Amino acid sequence: MKISNLFENKKLVNSKTFVGLPPLHKEAVTDFFKVVEKDQGLRHGKNIVMNVEEEIDKVADFHEINTSVIYDYIEAETEEQLGEK
């Protein structure tokens, strides 16, 4: 499975990784995905890495959490979905 399919299929919110998050972290991850989906610039040639990093920073600031919460979630989710966990 391609990583891009994880986002397109919206399987993330039903995963063990997501379900295991504390409520505040679930809210932050959900907001991150909403912002990424809404940001049309990600689909029109802008630097996706820079955009994702900026959105992670914004969501983490808004929820007053460390950015590592979202980065760690993305890493764990990717491993779970790819069967490496």
KAWO-V26066 format. One record per pair of residues at least 6 apart in sequence whose ideal C-beta (glycine too) atoms are under 6 Angstrom apart, sorted by sequence separation. I is the first residue (numbers start at 1). GAP is how many residues later the second one is. If there is no record, write none. Layout:
BEGIN
[[I:GAP] [I:GAP]]
END
This chain:
BEGIN
[[12:6] [42:6] [79:6] [60:7] [42:9] [56:11] [56:14] [36:19] [35:20] [32:27] [31:28] [28:31] [28:35] [28:37] [32:38] [25:44] [29:44] [17:59] [17:60] [17:63] [12:65] [15:65] [6:75]]
END
